[in-house]
Amino acid sequence: MTKYNLYGSEGCHLCEQALALCLTVLTDEQLKKVDIIEQEQVAHEKQTLVELYGVHIPVLEKLEENSSENTKLFWPFTQTQVEQFSL
């Protein structure tokens, strides 16, 4: 089963919209909400999540197995785009 991260922050209305939209396509088990404020550093990155995604949230990331690069879908995105992204 493919896993996804949804990067956002508490109180972000766009992030809430993106979460609702994602949950029409993905299951709770597939989708992990990641608060960019609470998660300071990404293990493989030299930048914090705020530096990486602060002006782009919400961001949906598809966690690719056996790949060093994960695919990302930046807001604004539609249900159709999420459906295609999840294939």
C-alpha positions, 0 to 999 in steps of 0.5 A: 500500500502506497503511503502519503504525507500531507504537509500543512500547519494547524489553523490553515484553512487550505490545509483543512480543505486539502485534507478533506479532498485527500480523504475522498481518495485516500484512506486514513492508513495511507495518509499522514498529516505532517505539521511543518511547524512541529517537525523541525528537520527532515532527516535527509534534508538540510532545511526545515519543513517550514523552509521547504514548504512554508509558502507552498502548503498544503503539499501532498507527497507520495512516498515512493518505495525504492526511490530517493525522490518522492513525488509531490503535488502542490496546492491548489489541486483537485480531486481528479489530480489526487486520483491521478496522483494516487495511481 
